[in-house]
């Protein structure tokens, strides 16, 4: 069981994330059981374990990962490294090149094909093989600039971890079942800006290739399950509002010159359309494949984790 005194040390982290006192209950009932699950797996494997954390935009993946990492380290003495798929987005220049050579929609970060999966694999490989005194650089991405942070700003993980957490909205996503699934547009973005389905096909081809090999490494998959696509849009809009507040500026329209790239509500809605196809697919089929499912309520509260006991049995 978790050390209650060590759990009390999480208050500075709660303050940092501007979380209400009620989040203590979420920590105790949801995140601590997750940490117990992960540390048991790590002890059994006797090697660094790779844990995937999936959740649609706005479900709280980053916050969950932050607290899970802290509890694993401070309560269960598991050295834990983490990074997000967001951290390995292609640079803006690389996405602009894809937009010119493949399809204009690829300038927008997010979908499979806009990440540097080779970079993510390099990070994992270095962490898995690291010695006690080795330092592994972990990439970061500056969303306010819509570009990868300079290498000098990347944090470094020292030594070999017991656990590596990888979180992202499309972690463990599957490609389309067949060509017919790709053919029908799911929203106005696909209908009007991807009339021939070139963008959809490219994204799906990427998901079939390097992404599947990357996801196949996972030792365990945790899913934060959003209640609906409408909630995803609402939550992602709220995230952008908070980003604007932190940056001390109003929306700039996303593509305006200058240091801020904060989207308006209409632009967030268009942005989410890039994610909609795969998000809907994951909401429909991923709960049956995840090792742990946590339902996210409309008020953003997290339910109790449901752990897979056997094939097709969640309890």
Secondary structure, 3 states (H helix, E strand, C coil): CCCHHHHHCCHHHHHHCCCCCCHHHHHHHHHHHHHHHHHHHHHHHCCCEEEEEEECCCCCHHHHHHHHHHHHHHCCCCCEEEEEHHHHECCHHHHHHHHHHCCHHHHCCCCCCCECHHHHHHHHHHHHHCCCCCEEEECCEECCCCEECCHHHCEEEECCCCEEEEEECCCCCCCCCCHHHHHCCCCHHHHHHCCCCHHHHHHHHHHHHHHHHHHCCCCEEEEEECCCHHHHHHHHHHHHHHHHHHHCCCCCCCCCCCCCCCCCHHHHHHHHHHHHHHHHHHHHHHHHCCCEEEEECCCCCECCCEEEEECCEEC
